Amino acid sequence: MGAWWSGPVATFLNTDPDRIGERLAHEAGRRRFSSEPQQLRAWATQLDLLRTTLTALPHTAGWQILFEFPIPRLGGRIDTVLISPDATFVLEFKVGASQFDAAALAQTEGYALDLQDFHAGSRHHPIIPTLIATEAAQPAQTSPLLLGSGVTSVLKCNSANLTELLSVLAHRTLHSIAPMRPAEWE
């Protein structure tokens, strides 16, 4: 059981966001989840924000992006997984949220830990969970300790700071000893 939509970042950037939103809605219906207007708006916001962010990042040519990646043990789905050759970015969006609540932080961390424990492609590189509360004030945070592998602490970000955060993290994770093949991660 794979992501509801996945592909290279270049494909994502060249695909009409409405087509991706339609695919996500179709997959929700096929799996008997409701595609309520609130969810459709959240996907549209997320797609627009990621399109802006990834267009601004210089080194994403070999990256892969996955939407609604299932975590069977928890019965949940990661909103977005970004795979670079050097790191896995777990992005959990709370569209319209003005705070980083404890439940959302635990959800984001749980997704990252499950990838580390149950997804072979994630075990040998940093996994960087990030909670994006789109309307929250940007909190002060320290840069995570990036070891060769393992889950970092959950980072907090708002919509205005996502590009800057991913840019810094992408630069800090460049050049791992044994790069992943993003297209094979899923």
C-alpha positions as CSV (number, residue, x, y, z in Angstrom):
1,M,0.0,0.0,0.0
2,G,1.8,3.1,-1.2
3,A,1.2,6.9,-1.1
4,W,-1.9,8.3,-2.7
5,W,0.3,10.3,-5.0
6,S,4.0,10.2,-5.4
7,G,6.6,11.2,-7.9
8,P,9.8,13.2,-8.5
9,V,9.7,16.8,-7.3
10,A,10.1,17.9,-10.9
11,T,6.9,16.0,-11.9
12,F,5.1,17.5,-8.9
13,L,6.1,21.0,-10.0
14,N,5.0,20.4,-13.6
15,T,1.6,18.8,-12.7
16,D,-1.5,20.9,-12.3
17,P,-2.2,21.1,-8.6
18,D,-5.9,20.5,-9.3
19,R,-5.0,17.1,-10.9
20,I,-3.1,16.1,-7.8
21,G,-6.0,17.3,-5.5
22,E,-8.4,15.2,-7.7
23,R,-6.2,12.2,-7.3
24,L,-6.1,12.6,-3.5
25,A,-9.8,13.0,-3.4
26,H,-10.3,9.9,-5.6
27,E,-8.0,7.8,-3.4
28,A,-9.9,9.0,-0.2
29,G,-13.2,7.9,-1.7
30,R,-11.7,4.6,-2.9
31,R,-10.5,3.9,0.6
32,R,-13.9,5.0,2.1
33,F,-12.5,8.2,3.7
34,S,-14.6,11.3,3.3
35,S,-13.3,14.1,1.1
36,E,-15.0,16.9,3.0
37,P,-14.6,20.5,1.7
38,Q,-12.3,21.2,4.7
39,Q,-9.9,18.4,3.6
40,L,-10.0,19.5,0.0
41,R,-9.1,23.1,1.0
42,A,-6.3,21.7,3.3
43,W,-4.8,19.7,0.4
44,A,-5.0,22.8,-1.9
45,T,-3.2,24.9,0.6
46,Q,-0.6,22.3,1.2
47,L,0.0,21.8,-2.5
48,D,0.4,25.5,-3.1
49,L,2.7,26.0,-0.2
50,L,4.9,23.0,-1.3
51,R,5.0,24.2,-4.9
52,T,6.2,27.6,-3.7
53,T,8.7,26.1,-1.3
54,L,10.2,23.5,-3.7
55,T,10.4,25.9,-6.6
56,A,12.7,28.1,-4.4
57,L,15.0,25.2,-3.3
58,P,17.9,24.8,-5.6
59,H,18.9,21.1,-5.3
60,T,15.6,19.1,-5.5
61,A,16.1,17.6,-8.9
62,G,16.6,14.1,-7.6
63,W,14.1,14.3,-4.7
64,Q,10.9,12.4,-4.4
65,I,7.6,13.6,-2.9
66,L,4.8,11.5,-1.5
67,F,1.3,12.6,-0.4
68,E,-0.8,10.7,2.1
69,F,1.8,8.0,2.9
70,P,0.1,5.3,5.0
71,I,1.4,4.2,8.4
72,P,-0.5,0.9,8.9
73,R,0.5,0.3,12.5
74,L,-1.0,3.7,13.5
75,G,-3.8,3.6,10.9
76,G,-2.8,7.1,9.9
77,R,-1.2,8.8,6.9
78,I,1.7,11.2,6.7
79,D,0.6,14.3,4.9
80,T,3.8,14.7,2.9
81,V,7.1,12.8,2.8
82,L,10.0,14.5,1.0
83,I,12.9,12.2,0.2
84,S,16.3,13.6,-0.7
85,P,19.3,11.4,-1.3
86,D,20.5,12.3,2.2
87,A,17.4,12.6,4.5
88,T,13.7,11.9,4.9
89,F,11.5,14.9,5.8
90,V,8.2,14.0,7.5
91,L,5.9,17.0,7.0
92,E,2.6,17.1,8.9
93,F,0.4,20.1,8.0
94,K,-2.2,21.7,10.3
95,V,-3.8,24.1,7.9
96,G,-5.3,27.1,9.6
97,A,-3.8,26.1,13.0
98,S,-2.4,29.0,15.1
99,Q,-0.7,26.8,17.7
100,F,1.6,23.8,17.8
101,D,-0.6,21.6,20.0
102,A,0.8,18.5,21.9
103,A,-1.4,16.0,20.0
104,A,-0.1,17.2,16.6
105,L,3.5,17.2,17.9
106,A,3.1,13.6,19.2
107,Q,1.4,12.6,15.9
108,T,4.3,14.0,13.8
109,E,6.9,12.3,16.0
110,G,5.0,9.0,16.0
111,Y,5.0,9.0,12.2
112,A,8.8,9.6,12.1
113,L,9.5,6.9,14.7
114,D,7.4,4.4,12.8
115,L,9.4,5.1,9.6
116,Q,12.6,4.5,11.5
117,D,11.3,1.3,13.1
118,F,9.3,-0.2,10.2
119,H,10.5,1.2,6.9
120,A,13.9,-0.2,5.8
121,G,14.6,2.7,3.4
122,S,14.5,5.1,6.3
123,R,16.9,3.4,8.7
124,H,20.3,4.7,7.7
125,H,19.6,8.4,7.2
126,P,18.2,11.3,9.3
127,I,14.5,11.5,9.6
128,I,13.4,15.0,10.2
129,P,9.8,15.4,11.4
130,T,8.3,18.9,10.9
131,L,5.0,20.2,12.1
132,I,3.6,23.0,10.0
133,A,0.9,25.0,11.8
134,T,0.3,27.4,8.9
135,E,-1.0,30.4,10.9
136,A,1.2,30.0,14.1
137,A,3.8,32.5,15.1
138,Q,7.2,31.1,14.2
139,P,8.8,29.8,17.4
140,A,12.4,30.1,18.2
141,Q,14.1,26.8,17.8
142,T,17.5,25.4,17.7
143,S,18.8,23.5,14.7
144,P,18.4,19.8,15.2
145,L,21.4,17.5,15.8
146,L,21.7,15.6,12.5
147,L,23.4,12.3,13.1
148,G,24.0,9.7,10.4
149,S,20.6,8.2,11.1
150,G,17.7,8.4,13.5
151,V,14.8,10.8,14.2
152,T,15.5,14.4,15.2
153,S,13.3,16.3,17.5
154,V,10.1,17.6,15.9
155,L,10.7,21.0,14.3
156,K,7.9,23.6,14.3
157,C,7.3,25.8,11.4
158,N,4.6,28.1,9.9
159,S,3.8,28.6,6.3
160,A,5.9,31.8,6.0
161,N,9.1,30.0,7.2
162,L,8.8,26.6,5.5
163,T,11.0,27.5,2.5
164,E,13.8,28.8,4.7
165,L,13.7,25.9,7.1
166,L,13.8,23.3,4.3
167,S,16.5,25.2,2.6
168,V,18.7,25.1,5.7
169,L,18.0,21.5,6.4
170,A,18.6,20.4,2.8
171,H,22.0,22.2,2.9
172,R,22.9,20.6,6.3
173,T,22.1,17.1,5.1
174,L,24.0,17.2,1.8
175,H,26.6,14.6,1.0
176,S,25.8,11.5,3.1
177,I,28.2,8.7,2.9
178,A,25.7,6.3,1.3
179,P,23.0,8.3,-0.4
180,M,19.5,7.0,-0.8
181,R,17.8,6.5,-4.1
182,P,14.7,8.6,-3.6
183,A,12.8,7.0,-6.4
184,E,13.1,3.6,-4.7
185,W,12.2,4.7,-1.2
186,E,8.5,4.1,-1.4
